[in-house]
């Protein structure tokens, strides 16, 4: 049974930082790409970042240079380091295995101005 469990969300002021974690189980983690998506208030879910292998990453233009996706295959965990946060980064952040229907429950990120 595949499980993705996100953590690390919270309330932060604009300009601040947060690090999200997603712990995966039930999969051969090191062989799978992993991704982060987010859904802001009244918006559709959107792509944030993806990591295939260590060093092979992709980002949405809106987060390039501010967010960093990484993974620790020894811990079956993918991270999203978010710096220079803006109010428009507010939303629920979800972990996903690309091209599957496996999603975590989401973690709320709120950035106050």
C-alpha positions in Angstrom: 0.0 0.0 0.0 1.5 3.3 -1.1 1.5 6.1 1.4 2.8 9.7 1.1 2.8 11.7 4.2 3.6 15.4 4.1 4.7 17.6 7.0 6.4 20.9 7.7 3.7 23.4 6.7 2.8 26.3 8.8 2.3 30.1 9.1 5.3 32.3 8.1 5.8 35.9 7.3 6.7 37.0 3.8 10.4 36.6 3.2 10.6 33.7 5.5 11.4 30.0 4.9 9.9 26.6 5.4 11.0 23.1 4.6 8.4 20.5 3.7 8.9 16.8 3.9 7.1 13.9 2.3 7.8 10.4 3.6 6.9 7.6 1.2 6.2 4.0 1.9 5.0 1.0 -0.1 7.2 1.9 -3.1 10.7 1.4 -4.4 11.4 5.0 -3.6 14.8 5.4 -5.2 13.4 4.3 -8.5 10.6 6.8 -8.6 10.5 10.4 -9.6 8.8 12.6 -7.0 7.0 15.9 -7.3 5.4 18.7 -5.3 2.2 20.4 -6.3 0.2 23.1 -4.6 -3.4 24.5 -4.6 -4.0 28.1 -3.5 -7.3 29.4 -2.3 -9.8 29.3 -5.2 -7.2 28.1 -7.6 -6.5 24.8 -9.4 -3.7 22.5 -8.3 -0.5 23.5 -10.0 3.0 21.9 -10.5 5.7 23.2 -8.2 8.8 21.0 -8.6 9.9 17.6 -9.6 13.0 15.5 -8.9 13.9 12.4 -10.9 17.3 11.6 -9.5 19.6 13.6 -7.4 20.6 16.5 -9.6 17.8 16.1 -12.1 15.2 18.6 -11.1 12.5 20.9 -12.7 10.6 23.9 -11.3 7.7 26.0 -12.0 8.8 29.5 -13.2 7.1 31.1 -10.2 9.4 29.3 -7.7 12.7 29.1 -9.6 15.5 30.4 -7.5 13.5 30.4 -4.3 12.5 26.7 -3.9 14.7 23.6 -3.9 13.5 20.1 -4.2 15.8 17.3 -2.9 15.5 13.7 -1.8 17.1 11.3 0.6 16.8 7.8 -0.7 18.0 6.3 2.6 15.0 7.9 4.4 12.4 7.5 1.5 11.8 11.2 1.8 11.5 14.1 -0.6 11.9 17.7 0.6 10.9 21.1 -0.6 13.0 23.9 0.8 11.1 27.2 0.3 12.9 30.5 0.8 11.9 34.1 0.2 8.2 33.1 0.6 5.5 35.3 -0.8 1.8 35.6 0.1 1.0 34.1 -3.3 2.8 30.9 -2.2 0.0 30.3 0.2 -1.8 27.0 -0.3 -2.0 23.3 0.4 1.2 21.6 -0.8 0.9 18.0 -2.0 3.4 15.3 -2.6 2.9 13.1 -5.7 4.5 10.3 -7.6 4.4 11.6 -11.2 2.1 9.8 -13.7 0.2 8.0 -10.9 -2.8 8.8 -8.7 -0.7 8.6 -5.6 -1.0 11.8 -3.6 -0.4 12.8 0.0 -3.0 14.4 2.2 -1.4 17.8 1.9 0.2 20.3 4.3 -1.0 23.9 4.6 1.4 26.7 4.0 0.3 30.2 4.8 2.4 33.3 4.1 1.4 36.5 5.7 2.2 39.9 4.2 
